[in-house]
Amino acid sequence: MSNFPGTHAATKPEHPAYIMASTGQAVSFRELDDAANQVSQLIRACGVERGEHVAFCLENHPDFYKIAWGCAYAGVYWTAMSSRLTVEEMEYILDDCETKVFFTSGYKSDSATALLGRNPGVTHRFILDTNLDGYDRLEDALAAQPTEPLPAPRKEGLDMLYSSGTTGRPKGVKLPLPDTELGEPNAVTGLAQFLFGFDEDAVYLSPAPLYHAAPLRFSMGLHRVGGTVVVMEHFDPEQALALIERYKATTSQWVPTMFVRMLKLPEETRAKYDVSSLKVAIHAAAPCPVPVKEQMIEWWGPVLHEYYAGTEGNGFVYTNSEDWLTHRGTVGKALAGELHILDENGDDVPVGEEGTVYFASPGSFEYHNDPEKTKDSRDPKGRGWSTLGDVGKLDEDGFLYLTDRKAYMIITGGVNVYPQEAENVLTMHPAVLDVAVIGVPNDDFGEEVKAVVQVADGHEPSPELAKELISYCREHLADVKCPRSVDFRDELPRHPTGKLYKRLLRDEFWAGRDSRLV
């Protein structure tokens, strides 16, 4: 059965597809479908055909879903960009994905202005909420478009989201464009229905930025089945509890740092709100400390569901609360993609031993414009198995435990940070001779970003230099990617070939922990 907002616009037009938390603004399925049709008509009027590209950079805006669904209706690849990116990062992604159309909002007006004159491949630029030279006002452009759907056949589009790259540049995760009619069932929606009870009565609280893969795909999956999404513009721990009570949320999705912040609320504040409507609390994106998860299960009951997967869609590992309590620290068992733990030669390691985690699955993906990274994600023996690069082990029951990051990726507050990006920036500072960026423990965010620097001749380590380096990095990268602190060393541990032994630096800060994950 075909399900998308238009399906529910026909059967229950006034039912809210989503509600904006701060204002209470509700957008019905009829309104969402009409607007998505207008967006798809505008995309086609701009000369973008099926399989070509559209990009947008928005905060959790009331029109976010209208644009996302409009791209899906138009049958294009579409990239939702983080609203925290700098101008340099936005310029790179717009060029790399070869977009013709770019949507943004007044929230990013400074960046939008700075992008003018760049990205010659972008033929049409639109902005919400403001007038800006060089951009057409999106509200006016959509008002000129019909609300009728594009002519049949209506083939569905697909997201192409960017994951930071170990070479220092983000990479678009490109999956094959499905040759399916708009609204055909997809894997994410099927899993959500089977595991998390997604149905037309579900109310899904989304406290995270919508440009991230998980909240984006799961919340749009709920639209497919006719449920309602409650969108938080910004996460606040007490407001999240209040929203669960107010809307009787049945389903929600979190990152562990949100659990930490809710647990740190005063006991009397936590007790004020009725969260008994919650049947499912999904978490992923970052490791959850065992004590934190234990406390959440004690508070909310056995409603926590955890999974391990990637934007790449090459596999899916899952555990519910009951299984986790008997295998504490696990991220679950494979439901999609057979798991293999391999050594450097591509051979399976014994049960209980660490190795790189691979999925054997029919799913296919590539990193856009990076065949080398695509090749590196496949197993050494050419069997077509693929990895997200994480290190882990399996127990005798087949439960997976992650023990280290892919390429020393840092996960801070649920956001993936690849050290190479900050290293590339800091290396250019005249006071830096050598630099390593690592993740170190942080009780609130799981990890925080730290730079370890060897200063160049003529410069001296000092608190003032540390502040200068942090500010310098923030001029070029989103603040979440930049170090919160700087340590200085006389020399960094490098092999004579130049290879940096980053593990030695990290071990200084992770000493005494059973896992290198928080």
Secondary structure, DSSP 8 states (H G I E B T S, - for coil): ---SHHHHHHH-TTSEEEEETTT--EEEHHHHHHHHHHHHHHHHHTT--TT-EEEEE-SS-TTHHHHHHHHHHHT-EEEEE-TT--HHHHHHHHHHTT-SEEEEEGGGHHHHHHHTT--TT--EEEEESS--TTSEEHHHHHHTS-SS---S--B--EE--EE--TTSS-EEEE------BTT---HHHHHHHHHH---TT-EEEE-S-TTSHHHHHHHHHHHHHT-EEEE-SS--HHHHHHHHHHHT--EEEE-HHHHHHHHTS-HHHHHTS--TT-SEEEE-SS---HHHHHHHHHHH-TTEEEEE--TT-S-EEEE-HHHHHHSTT--BEEEESEEEEE-TTS-B--TT--EEEEEE-S---EETT-HHHHHHTB-TTSS--EEEEEEEEE-TT--EEEEE-GGG-EEETTEEE-HHHHHHHHTTSTTEEEEEEEEEEETTTEEEEEEEEEE-TT----HHHHHHHHHHHHTTS-GGGS-SEEEE-SS--B-TTS-B-HHHHHHHHHTT-SSS--
